[in-house]
Amino acid sequence: MKLATRTYGTLHFEAGKGRYLQGVSYWVIRAEPHVGLRLKRLMQRSGRQYEEIRLQATEEVSRDLLWFIDRYPLEMSLSDRRRLGKLARRFAERVRGYALLLDGTTQPRDFDLAIPPRDYQRVAAELWLQSGGLLLADELGLGKTCVALCGLALAELRPALVVVPTHLQFQWAAELARFVPGLKAHILKTGKPYDLTAPPKGRRKVPENQGEMFDEQLRYPDVIISTYYKLDGWAETLAPQLNSVVFDEVQELRRPDSNKTRAARHIASKVGHRLGLTATPIYNYGAEFFEVMEAVRPGALGSWHEFSNEWCHSWGTKVLIKPDLVKCFGTYVRESGLMLQRTRKEVGRELPPVTRVPHLVAADTQALDDVESSVAQLCRVILAQGGDVLEKGRAVREIDWRLRQATGIAKAPHVAAFVRLLIESGEKVLLFGWHREVYSIWQSKLSEYEPLLYTGTETPKRKHEVGEQFIKDRDTRLLIMSLRSGTGLDGLQTVCRTTVFGELDWSKGVHDQNIGRLVRDGQEHPVFAYFPYSEAGSDPVMLDVLRVKKSQADGIMRPEGKLVEKAQTDPEHIKKLARHYLAARKES
């Protein structure tokens, strides 16, 4: 006689409804109180739900639920049972496939590139193809672009879209021509859609039978290259046409409320293969990883509600709870196959080391004195209880601009003197800054070296020319670059080993990216990164915040290592800047 199995509640599948929830689905669990409590303890992403627990129906959640109902059976329909089993098996097979590939048991396929990829690059490309979505976060200089080109060489992944920062359009086109010369690539000219098969403007349209050359002009591009800022206008047009998308410097998508992020997620939801490339996905705080992954593997971390419940300080916050949890999260995303991140040592491609040197410089007080009264008033507005929200927002933006600029101006002559010493010792120098007024002082103080500018003002074409001149002209000794303009730029490492951060950025990731312009294949010397800082203005607080952000990023990107210090839970660095400034004025 077969005994009836006791059930402890119900489980059913629910598809998302409405324009913004299409493709999003949930497992809905209604269970006896003690069983619901046990499930909540095991799966903290469920948050404070009690009578009804809703979990996004990802492959991983399905695998965990299948394990849970073995202990606490739940009633469900036959179709839901089959769906649960299918998703759970897919997760188990994918994780097993990753492990076999990474330990060398399974060999990756060969890729037909004009310049053969290295074995570790083939492994990364195979992981991307198997998973459909991968964040490739290898250390700077390991050839992440080549991994993307391995996939783009396959016909089934084309047409493909490559999304890049503005200054990398021509570099990507050149790399495509070098590695996969048979492909037709097209750089989007405007943010407004146009016919991608039309002949170049001004060329007469001729009958189709007049030769292969004209046929080539009319053929839809194999690879479309777009900047992040053109993506919003093209998203609806391109999404139905594409089979894959590559997001270079994917940390550009870390802000969920931007048009480029929304456009990227729309395209990602429609294509079969998505690849994110970056050495620094965490620019500020750990939860930015969620935003990046929504474009690379949509839904893999559950909903934002689930993610923040499980990994963050509290629901809706961005900072991970504590150092140990940050390390756990880093291990989790690697072992789940969401991110592949390897060091040069791990793949046998060690490069000369980087030496980071903080250097205390003087600061002329006049520039700081000029903004003293206005900055002090802004500090009081920011720290006041209550008050107008819009006014506080304006004050936050203005104090950041005013005090950082004043700090940069105050120390600019002394930074220039330090750079002069480096150049006179025979070095080519890459000098990073942020404010135009600071650049002007540097240009004046160092005019005999005819410094080149690579900032937000120059056109992509001019930036390309400047980069080429710095590389090829032996007499060009100084390149001034904006802190956020040089991501992905290649070639500087062949002629330069010295970088100076004349102004600081709030983000450690920006510093790492910029140092990475020099630490890559082709660099034959140890790299020196100098950080001139002053004891006045915004520098002391920025250095403190950077230490906090470094602890968040290092815990995720280096889960096997120790954190620099305990992660801080207060992300409001402008408030910290305001408190510090007012306290310093009282002391003086």
N, C-alpha and C positions, 0 to 999 in steps of 0.2 A: 504494500500500500504506500503510495507516494504522499509524503507529508507536504502540506501547503507551506510555502515560504512566507514568513512574516515580512511585511513591508512597513516602512517608517514614514512614508509620505509619497509625494509625486515629483516627477521631473518631466519637463516638456520643453521642446525647442520652440523658439519664437523669433521670427525674422523681423528685422527692423523695418519700420514704416516711415514714409515721408521722404522728402527730397534729400535730406542730409543723413538719413540712416539707412539708405539702400546699401546692401552688402554687409551691414552690421547685424549680427544675430546674437541671441542670448540663450543660455540654459536657465530656466526658471525652476527653482526648487522650493516646494512647500513641504516642510518636514515637522515631525514632533519636536517640541522645544529643545530637549536634550540633544537630539541629533543635529538640529540646526546650529546649536551652540558649538558642538564638536566640529562641524564643517567650518564655521566661522573661525575657530581657533586654528584649523589646519590651512585655511585659505583666507588670510587676512584682507585680501583685496575686496572681499564682500562688504567691508565697512560695517555700518551700524544696522544693517537690515536684519530683521528678526522673523516676522511671519512669512515673508517671501524673500528669498535670496536670488538675486539676478547676477549672473556672471557671463561676460562676453564669451561666446562659443568659439574660442581659439582651439587649436590642436592641443596645446599644452593643458589648458583647463579641462578639455575632454578626457585627456589621459588621466588626470588627477581624479576626476569624477568617476571614471570607470573603476579606478582602484578603490575609491570611497564606497561605492555602492556594493562592492564585494562584501564589505563589512555591514553596511546598512542598506539593504535593498530598497529601491524606490520604484514605484509603479511608473511605467512609461509605455507609450505605444510601440509597436513593432518597428515602425519607420524611424522613430526617434532612437530606439535601441541600435538600429543599424547605423544611423548617422553618428551616434556617439562612438561606436566601435570603429567606424571608418576614420574619423578624425583622430582618435587615440592611436590607431595603428600608424597613421601617417606621421604622427609626432615621433613615435618610437623608431620607425624606420629612418626618419630623417636624422635623428640624433645618432643612431648607430652608423649611418652612412658617413656622417662627419667624422666620427671617431676612427673608422676604418681608413678614411682618406688621410687624416692628419697623422696617423701612426705608420703610414706607408703600406698597409695591407692592400688597399685598393689604389691603383695607379690612375692618375688623371689622363684624359685624352690628350692627343697632340693637337696643336693649333697652328694653322697655316699662316704664319706671319713672315714678312720679308726679313725681319730680325728675330730669330727664334727666342721665345720667352725662356726665362730660367725655370727650373723645376718648381721652386716655391711659388712662382707666379702662376704656373699651370695649376697648382693645387688650389690657389685662391679662386681662379677662374672656374674650376670645376665645382667648388663649393657654391659659388654664385649660381651656376647653372642648375645645380641640384635643388637648391633652396628656393630659387625664384626671387629672393631678396636678401642681400647681404650688406652689412656695413663693414667695409674694409678699412681698418684703422692701423695698418702697418706703420712702423716708424718712418719718419721722413727720409726720403731718398731710396726707398726700396722698390720703386717702380710700380706704383698703384695704377698709373695710366696704362701701362702695358697689360695689366690684368683686364682692364676694361676693353682694350683693343682685342684681346683674345676672344671675348664674347662677341664683339661687333664683327669679327671675321666670319662668324657663322650666319648663314643665310636665314635661319629660322628666327634670329633675333633682330632682323631688319624688316622695315625701316626702324631706325633707332634715333633717339633724341639724347644729345649730350648737353647738359646745362652747366654753365661755367660762370665764374666771375668775369666781368667785362674785359679785363685786360688779358684773359687767357684764350680768347676766341682764335686768334691767329696761331698761337702755340699749339692748340688742339688740332687745327686744320693741318699744320705742318707734321704733327705726329701721326695723324691718320695717313697722310701721303707717304710718310717714311715707312710705317709698319704694314699698312694694308693699301698699297698703291692702286688697286683696282676699284676701290670704292668711290662712289660719287658723294662728296660732302658739300653741304651748303650752310653758310653762315647767315642767319636771319638778319635782314637789313633794318627792319623796323618792328615795332611792337604791334603793328596792325597787320592781320593776315592778308596774304596775297597768294597768287597761284605759284606753287613751287615747281611746276613743270613748264612754266612759260620761259621762252628764250630771253637772254639778257636784253635789257631795255635798249631800243634803237636798232636791234637786229631784225631784219625782215623775216617774217614767217614764211617758210617754204613747204611744199608738199612733203608728206612723211616719207615718200620713197626716194628722196634725194640724198641718201647716204647715211651711214652709221653715225657720223659726227652730229648731225641734227637730231637723230634718234636719242643720242646721249643727252643732248640739251633738254629734250622733253621728258626724259625719264625722271620719275620721282626720286628724290635723293635717298641714298642708302643711310646716310647719317646727317641729321640736322643739328647744327650747333646754335644754341640760344644762350643769351645771358639770363640771369635770374630776373632781371627787371623787364625783359620782354615776355616772360613766360605767361603772365596774367592774360595778355591779349591773345595768345595763341593756344591756351589750354584746351578750349572747347574744340578748336579746329584740328589740333594734332592728336588728341587722345584716341580717337577711333582708328587712326592710321598706324599707330606705333605698335611694335612688338616688345620693345625694351626701352629703358631710360637709364641714363647714368648721371648722377648728381656729383659733380666735382666740387670739392670744398663744401660738402653737404651741411656743414655747420651753419651755412647761410640760412637754413630752414629752421633754426632753433627757436624762432619767435612765432607762435601760433596765430597771432592776429595780423600778420602781414599778407598782402595780396600774393606775393610770390610763394609763400608757404601754402596757401589755399590752392593755388594753381598747381603746385607740385603734387599735392595730395590727390587732386582730381586726376591728374595724369597717372600717378602711381596706382590708383584704384582700377585703371582700365588696362594696364599692360601686364604681360606675364612675367617679365624679369626686370628687377630694379636693383641698382648698385649704387651705394653711397661711398664716396672716396674722401677721406680726411685723416690726418694724423691727430687732429684735436677736435673730436666731436663735442667735448665739454669745454665751452668757453668760459662759463661762469659757474653755474651750479648744477648738481648732478641730474636734476629732473629735466634739463634740456635734452638729455638722451631720449626721453619719451618723444619729444617733438621731432627730433631727427628720425627716429625709428618709424614714425607714422608715415613718412615718405618712402622709407626703404622696405619695411615689412609691415604694412598697415594692420593694426589690431594685434600684433604679436605680443604687446605688453598689456593687452586689455584696454579698457577705456581709461581716460585721465582720472576719473573717479577711483577706479580700481587701483591704478598705479600709485596714486598719491596715498591711498589708504595703506597699501602694502609696503611702500618703500620710503615715503616722505615723513617729515616731522608730524604733520597732521594733514587732514584733507585739504587739498587746494594749495598747499605750500610747495616750494620748489627745492628746498634743501633736504637732502637725505638725513636720516635721523642721527646717526652717530658713526664714528669711524669704522667700527666693526661691521655695521650694516652696509656701509659704502663698499667695503672689501667684498662682502657677500654678494652684493649686486654685480660687481665687476666679474666675479667668478661665474655668476649665473648667466650673464649675457654671453660670455664666451662659451661656456659648456652647452648652452641651448642652441648654439649655432647662429645667434643673431649678429655677432660681431667676431671678426677675425682680426687679431692684433698681434703682430710679431715684431721682435726687435731685430736689429742687424746681427746681433750675436747669434740669435736662434736660427737664422737662415744662412749664417756663414758669410755675411757681407759687412763685416765691421769696418767702420770709417774712423778717421782720427777723432779724438774726444773733443767735447765742448767745455771750455772754462768760462764760467759766469763770474764776472768781477763787479761787485758793487763799488762805486767810487764816489765819495763825498766831495761835493763842490760847493763853492760859495754861492750866495744869491744876493743880487743887488736889491736892496729893500724898497727902492723907489716904486717899482712896478707893483709890489704888494701893497705899499702904502696908498697908491692911487685908487685901489679898489676896496680899501679897508672899510669905509663907512657903508658902502652899498652892499658888500658881502655880509657884514655884520647884521644888517637889517634883514637880508634874505635868510640868514641863519635863524633869526628869531621867528620869522614867518613859518619856516619849516618845522621848528620845534614846538611851536605854540599848540596848546590843546584846542581841538576843534578848528574853527576857521573855514574859509572857503576852499573847497577841494581844488578848483581850477587855479586859484591863486597859489596854493601850495605846489601844484604841479609846475606852474611857471617858475616859481622860486627854485625848485629842484633843478630844472634845466639851466637856469641862469647862473646859479652858484657853481654848478659843475663847469660851465663854460668860462665864467669870469675868473674863478680861482685857479683852474688848471692853466688857462692862458697866461695869467699873471705869473704863476710859478714857472712856466716855460720861458717867459720873457726874462724873468729875474735871473735865471741860471744860464740863459742862452750864451752870453759872452764867455762864460767859464767853460761851457760845453764846447764852444768853438775853439777855445785855447787848448783843451784836451785833445780834440780831433786833430788840430794842427800838429801836435807832438807826434801823434800816430802816423800822419802822412809824411812828416819829415823823417821819420824812422824807416820809411820805405813802404808803408802799407797802403793798399787801396782800402777805402773805408765806406761802409754802408751805414748811413746815419738816418735814424728813424725819428720822426716828430709827428705833430698833429695839427698845430695852428700855423696859419699863413704868416702871421706876424713873427713867429719864431723862425720860420724858414728865412724870412727877409733878413733877420739879424745874422743868421748863419751865412747866408750868401754874401752879405757885406763884409763880415769878419774874415771870410775864407775866399774872397773874390779871386785871388790870384790862381786858385786851383780850378776856376770855372766849373763850379759844381753843377751837376745835372739834377733835374727835378722829375720825380716819378710819384705824383700825388693824385688827388681826386680831381684836379683841374685839367690835366692833360688828356687828350683823346686817346682811345685805345691804340691808334696808329702811332701817335707820338710816343706813347709808353713803350711800344715795341721798338721804335728807333732808339730811344734812350737806353734800353736794356742792351741792345746790340752794340751801341757805342761804348758803353762801360766795359763790355766783354772784350771788344776787339781793339780799342784804342788804349795803348799802353800809357799814354800821357794823361788820360782821364782818371783822376785819383779819388774823386768824391761823388757819391750818388746819394742825394737826399730823397728819402722815400716816406710816404705817409704810412703810419702804423697799420692801416687797414687796406693798403693798396697792393701789396706784393704777394698775396697768397697764390701758391702754385707756380710762381715765376721760376724758370729753370735757366741754368747756364752761368749764373753769377759765381757759383762755386769753383769754376775753373780759373778764376783770376783774383778772388777775394777770400780772405779768411777772418776779417775783422768787422764787427758790427757794433754800433754805439746807439743806445736808446736815449736820445737827448730829451725825450718826453716819455712818460710812462702811460700805459693803457690800463684800464680797470681790469682787463682780462689777461690772465696768464697764458691762455691759449693763443692770443695774438702775438705775444712775445715768442712763444715756441714756434709758431708758423714762420715768423720773420727770421729767427735763427736758422730755421730749416731751409731758407734760401741758400745757405752756405754749407749745410751739412747734408750732402747727398752725393751720389756717384759722380766722380770727377774731382772731389776734394782730396787733396794730397797732404794737407797740413792740419794741425790742431786749430780749432776755431775758437776765437775769443769774443765773448759778448760782454760789453761793458755797460753798466747801468749807473750813469752819473745821477746822483740824487742830492737834494738839499734838505736841510732840517727845518725849512720854513715852507709855508704854503700848503699845497695838497699832497706833496710827496710822502710824508710820514703815514698818513691815513691810507693812501693807495698801496703802499708797501704792505701794510697790515692786512688789507682786504685781499691782496694778491696771495698772501700766505694761506688764507682761508680757502680761496678758490682752488689753490694748488692741492690742498688736502682733499677736496671733493674729486678733482680730476684724477689725481694719482691713485686714489682708492679704486676707481673704476678701471682706469687704463693699466694700472699696475697692481692688481689685486694680491699678488704674492708678496708685495713689498710693504714696508711700514709707511704709515702716513706721516706727513711732516708734523702735523699737530692735530689736536681735536678739532673736528669740523664745527664751525660756528653756525648757529641757526638764524642769525639776524642778517638778512641780505640787504638791509637798507643802508648802503654805504654812504649815501649823501647825508643822511642824518648823523652818521658817525663823523663825517667830515665837518658838519655844522657844529657838533658838540666840541670837537677838537679845536676848531678855529676860535670859538668863543672862550674856551678854557685857556688857550694860548695867549689871547689878548689880555685876559685878567692877570696872567702871570707876568706879562711884560709891563 
